[in-house]
Amino acid sequence: MAEIAVQGTDLDFSWHQGEQVLNACSLEVPKGEFWMLLGTNGSGKSTLLKLLAGLLTPKSGLVQILHPVGFVFQNPDHQLVMPTVGADVAFGLVEEQLPIFRVRQRVEEALAAVNILELQRRPIYALSGGQKQRVAIAGAIARQCEVLLLDEPTALLDPDSQLELVAQVQNLVKSRGLTALWVTHRLEELNYCDGAFLLDRGSVVDRGDAQRLKQRLIQSPPP
């Protein structure tokens, strides 16, 4: 039986105003696989991802996840804090108190893994949206994260950059043995994953083969 890297069991969550967002929501992502989380706006996708990352606390239920965890926001400007590419990736390593040569090695390896090593000295403000998302992913790789949680990382990108980024994450999962859960509503992105979950009104209502789910949504799209 495959080892489970990400598990949420019977997760309930509501905002302080009382609005119920998730209701007995459960999912499992096998280690070393790339899964996607689908659903319409307001279905609870981003909230579920933040619960799994520990950024929010469930009202009830259990989260079990392999650490360290890397979280990639929809808008990379919300997490890139240093002036240059290399400095931003290195910033995430401060807590480990590594020697300088080891930090440099980790940064270069991470940037090479997402094909932006040549941008190491580039100012963050001079990057495209797709390049910024790669920097955010490189930060997680440098920290040697076991799990990547990505919250609609292609939402602000042009169509070519969208598919380029999802293919890059697929390659990282397969070449490095990472586990990834990617939130999306773009059906074409399902061509790159091992499986998918369909979230509707705060609960996982279907899961499994991505192409089957894709056909289900093409034939009867949600309202």
C-alpha positions as CSV (number, residue, x, y, z in Angstrom):
1,M,0.0,0.0,0.0
2,A,1.3,3.4,-1.0
3,E,2.6,5.7,1.8
4,I,0.4,8.7,2.3
5,A,2.1,12.1,2.3
6,V,-0.9,14.4,2.7
7,Q,-4.0,13.4,4.6
8,G,-7.0,15.4,5.8
9,T,-9.7,13.6,7.7
10,D,-13.2,14.9,8.4
11,L,-12.1,18.5,8.3
12,D,-14.7,21.1,9.3
13,F,-14.0,24.9,9.0
14,S,-16.1,28.0,9.3
15,W,-15.2,31.7,9.4
16,H,-15.8,33.7,12.5
17,Q,-19.0,35.1,11.0
18,G,-20.3,31.5,11.1
19,E,-20.1,30.8,7.3
20,Q,-19.4,27.1,6.9
21,V,-16.6,26.5,4.3
22,L,-15.7,22.8,4.7
23,N,-17.9,20.0,5.9
24,A,-16.4,16.6,6.8
25,C,-13.8,17.0,4.1
26,S,-11.3,14.2,3.6
27,L,-8.5,13.5,1.1
28,E,-5.3,11.5,0.8
29,V,-2.4,12.1,-1.6
30,P,0.1,9.2,-2.0
31,K,3.8,10.0,-1.5
32,G,5.7,10.8,-4.7
33,E,2.5,11.7,-6.7
34,F,1.1,14.9,-8.2
35,W,-2.6,15.5,-7.5
36,M,-4.9,18.3,-8.3
37,L,-7.8,19.8,-6.4
38,L,-10.7,21.0,-8.5
39,G,-13.8,23.0,-7.8
40,T,-15.7,26.2,-8.6
41,N,-15.0,29.5,-6.9
42,G,-16.2,29.3,-3.3
43,S,-16.1,25.5,-3.1
44,G,-13.4,25.7,-0.4
45,K,-10.3,24.8,-2.4
46,S,-7.9,27.5,-1.1
47,T,-9.2,27.1,2.5
48,L,-8.6,23.3,2.4
49,L,-5.1,23.9,1.1
50,K,-4.3,26.4,3.9
51,L,-5.6,23.9,6.5
52,L,-3.3,21.2,5.1
53,A,-0.4,23.7,5.3
54,G,-1.2,24.7,8.9
55,L,-2.0,28.3,7.8
56,L,-5.5,27.8,9.2
57,T,-6.8,25.6,12.0
58,P,-9.8,23.3,11.5
59,K,-12.8,23.5,13.7
60,S,-12.6,19.7,13.8
61,G,-10.8,16.9,12.0
62,L,-7.2,15.8,11.6
63,V,-4.4,16.9,9.3
64,Q,-1.3,14.6,8.8
65,I,1.4,15.8,6.4
66,L,5.0,15.1,5.7
67,H,7.3,18.0,6.6
68,P,8.8,20.3,5.6
69,V,5.9,21.7,3.5
70,G,6.3,24.4,0.8
71,F,3.3,26.6,0.1
72,V,3.0,28.5,-3.2
73,F,0.5,31.3,-3.2
74,Q,-1.6,32.3,-6.2
75,N,0.1,35.7,-6.3
76,P,3.9,35.2,-5.8
77,D,4.3,38.9,-4.7
78,H,2.7,37.8,-1.4
79,Q,5.7,35.6,-0.5
80,L,8.8,37.0,-2.3
81,V,10.4,39.3,0.3
82,M,14.0,39.9,-0.8
83,P,15.3,42.2,-3.6
84,T,17.0,39.6,-5.8
85,V,16.2,36.0,-6.9
86,G,19.2,34.4,-5.1
87,A,18.6,36.3,-1.9
88,D,15.0,35.4,-1.8
89,V,15.7,31.7,-2.1
90,A,18.5,31.9,0.5
91,F,16.2,33.8,2.9
92,G,14.2,30.6,3.6
93,L,17.4,28.9,4.8
94,V,18.2,31.4,7.6
95,E,16.7,29.2,10.3
96,E,18.9,26.3,9.4
97,Q,22.1,28.3,10.2
98,L,24.0,26.6,7.4
99,P,27.6,27.7,6.4
100,I,27.6,30.2,3.5
101,F,29.0,27.7,0.9
102,R,26.2,25.3,1.8
103,V,23.5,28.0,1.4
104,R,25.0,29.0,-2.0
105,Q,25.0,25.3,-3.1
106,R,21.3,24.8,-2.0
107,V,20.2,28.0,-3.8
108,E,22.0,27.2,-7.0
109,E,20.6,23.6,-7.0
110,A,17.1,24.9,-6.4
111,L,17.3,27.5,-9.1
112,A,18.7,25.0,-11.6
113,A,15.8,22.6,-10.8
114,V,13.3,25.1,-12.0
115,N,15.5,26.3,-14.9
116,I,16.2,29.9,-13.7
117,L,19.8,29.6,-12.5
118,E,20.8,32.4,-14.9
119,L,18.4,34.7,-13.1
120,Q,20.1,34.4,-9.7
121,R,21.2,38.0,-9.5
122,R,18.0,39.4,-11.2
123,P,15.9,41.8,-9.2
124,I,12.5,40.4,-8.3
125,Y,10.7,43.4,-9.7
126,A,12.2,42.6,-13.2
127,L,10.7,39.1,-13.3
128,S,7.7,37.9,-15.2
129,G,4.8,36.3,-13.3
130,G,5.9,32.8,-14.3
131,Q,9.5,33.5,-13.2
132,K,8.3,34.7,-9.8
133,Q,6.3,31.5,-9.3
134,R,9.5,29.5,-10.1
135,V,11.4,31.5,-7.5
136,A,8.7,30.6,-5.0
137,I,8.9,26.9,-5.9
138,A,12.8,27.1,-5.8
139,G,12.5,28.4,-2.2
140,A,10.6,25.2,-1.3
141,I,13.2,23.0,-3.0
142,A,16.1,24.8,-1.3
143,R,14.4,24.0,2.0
144,Q,14.2,20.4,0.9
145,C,10.4,20.3,1.3
146,E,8.8,16.9,1.0
147,V,5.4,18.3,0.0
148,L,4.4,21.2,-2.3
149,L,1.0,22.8,-1.9
150,L,0.2,25.2,-4.8
151,D,-2.8,27.5,-4.6
152,E,-3.8,28.2,-8.3
153,P,-0.2,29.2,-9.2
154,T,-1.1,29.7,-12.8
155,A,-4.0,32.1,-12.2
156,L,-2.1,35.3,-13.1
157,L,0.0,33.8,-15.9
158,D,-0.5,33.8,-19.7
159,P,-1.6,30.5,-21.3
160,D,1.9,29.4,-22.5
161,S,3.4,30.1,-19.0
162,Q,0.6,28.2,-17.4
163,L,1.3,24.9,-19.0
164,E,5.1,25.5,-18.8
165,L,4.8,25.8,-15.0
166,V,2.5,22.8,-14.5
167,A,4.9,20.7,-16.6
168,Q,7.8,21.9,-14.5
169,V,6.1,20.8,-11.3
170,Q,5.2,17.5,-12.8
171,N,8.9,17.0,-13.7
172,L,10.0,18.0,-10.1
173,V,7.6,15.5,-8.6
174,K,8.8,12.6,-10.7
175,S,12.5,13.5,-10.7
176,R,12.9,14.4,-7.0
177,G,10.3,12.2,-5.4
178,L,8.3,15.1,-4.2
179,T,4.5,15.1,-3.5
180,A,2.4,17.9,-4.8
181,L,-1.2,19.1,-4.4
182,W,-2.2,21.8,-6.9
183,V,-5.4,23.8,-6.8
184,T,-6.9,24.7,-10.2
185,H,-10.1,25.1,-12.2
186,R,-8.3,24.8,-15.5
187,L,-9.2,21.4,-17.1
188,E,-6.2,21.4,-19.4
189,E,-3.9,21.2,-16.4
190,L,-5.4,17.8,-15.5
191,N,-3.3,16.3,-18.3
192,Y,-0.2,16.5,-16.1
193,C,-1.3,15.0,-12.8
194,D,-1.6,11.5,-11.3
195,G,-5.1,12.0,-9.9
196,A,-7.5,14.6,-8.8
197,F,-10.2,15.5,-6.2
198,L,-13.4,17.4,-6.9
199,L,-14.6,19.7,-4.2
200,D,-18.2,20.9,-4.1
201,R,-19.7,23.0,-1.3
202,G,-17.0,22.1,1.1
203,S,-16.7,18.3,0.6
204,V,-14.8,16.0,-1.7
205,V,-17.5,14.5,-3.9
206,D,-15.3,12.6,-6.3
207,R,-11.6,11.5,-6.6
208,G,-9.4,9.4,-8.7
209,D,-8.4,9.3,-12.4
210,A,-7.9,12.8,-13.7
211,Q,-9.1,12.1,-17.2
212,R,-12.3,10.6,-15.9
213,L,-12.9,13.7,-13.7
214,K,-12.1,15.9,-16.7
215,Q,-14.7,14.2,-18.8
216,R,-17.3,14.4,-16.0
217,L,-16.8,18.2,-15.8
218,I,-16.9,18.7,-19.6
219,Q,-20.1,16.7,-19.8
220,S,-21.8,18.4,-16.9
221,P,-20.0,21.5,-15.8
222,P,-20.9,22.8,-12.3
223,P,-23.3,25.8,-12.1
